[in-house]
Amino acid sequence: MDLVESLRNWKLKRILFINSISGLIGYAFQHEYSASKHALMGFVRSLIKEAKHMPFDVMSINPGGINTELWADYPDVTTNSFIPPAELAKIIITILLTKHRLFIENMVILPESDV
């Protein structure tokens, strides 16, 4: 059974927001992005309180730099130590397949370069 089929048959339902570390600390020249991510965190915190009595879990992870092609427009940014997308995917799969109710309000996942 593949991952998608496993999640379809799962008794627990989950909402997972992939947010950003920018919502916590902000970055120069990214004020719109940082503000939107900060607002999403407020939404998640409120939704978690409501979902406590509902049949689904709510989670938000806040990764730092992810090594994707989005950084191609920023030649001055070195992405060598950023998190590979496949590694982030493994973390997400582990979270989604946890067998117990789980509410994650603010999980920060940082590459070495952001520590």
N, C-alpha and C positions, 0 to 999 in steps of 0.2 A: 504494500500500500504506500503510495507516495505521500508527500507532505500535505498537498492540497486536499487529498482524500481524507487524510488523518484529521485535518482541521475541520472538514465538513461534518465528520462523525463525532467530533468532540462535544461533550455535554456542556462544557463551559464555553461561553461566548466572550470574546475579548475585543476591545477597541484599543489599538496601539497607535499612538501618535509618535512619529519620528520628528522630533523637534530639533533644537540646536543649542549648543553652548552659548551662542550669540544672545539668546534670550536671557541668559543669566549674567553675562559679563559685558556684552556689547563690544563692538569694534569700531574704530574710526572709519568714517565714510560708508558705514553700513547701518545708519540709524533707522531707515525704514524696515530693513530686514530684522534687525534686533528688536525693534518695537513690535513687529508682528509675531515674532517668536515668544516674546515676553507675554503678549496678550494670550497666545495659545496656552501658555503655562497656567495663566489664571483661569482660563476655560476648563482645562484639565482638572485643576484643583477643585473647582465647583462641581464638575461632572462626577468626580470620584465620590464626593459626599452624597450625591443623588444616587449613584449606581450601587451604593452599599446595600440598598434595599431592592435592587433590580437583579435580573438574571444575567448580568454581564459584568465583566471587569473592565477597568479603564487604566491605561498605562501611558506613560510618556517617557521616552528616552531622549537624552540630550547629548548627541555625539559632538566631539570636536572635529578637527579636520578629517575628512574622508577623501581618499585619493581617487577622485573622479575627473572626467574630462571637463567638468565645469571650471576647473582651475586654469584651463588653457588660456583664458583671457587675462590671467594675472601672471605674467612671466617672472615677476619679482618674488612670487611665492614658491618656496621649495616644498614639494609634496612627498619627498622620499620617506619621511617618517610618519606620514598621515596613515590612518587606518585603511587597510584594503577593504573594498566593499564586501568581499566574500567573508571576511572576519566579522564585520558588523552583521551580516546575514546569519552567521552561526549563532551570535548572541541573541538575535531576534527570534530565531527558531527555538532556541532553548527557553526563552521567556514564554513564547506562545504555547509550547508543549508541556509546561509545568502543570501538574495535575490538580493543584489546589487553587482556590480563589486567590487572586493576586492583584493588588493595587500598587502601581508604581507611580509615584507622584513626580519624582525628579531623579532619574538615574542618569548620572553623568558618565560618559565614556570618552576618555581622552587618549589621544596618541601621545607618545613620549614628547613630541615637540611642544605640546600644550601644557605639560606639567611644570 
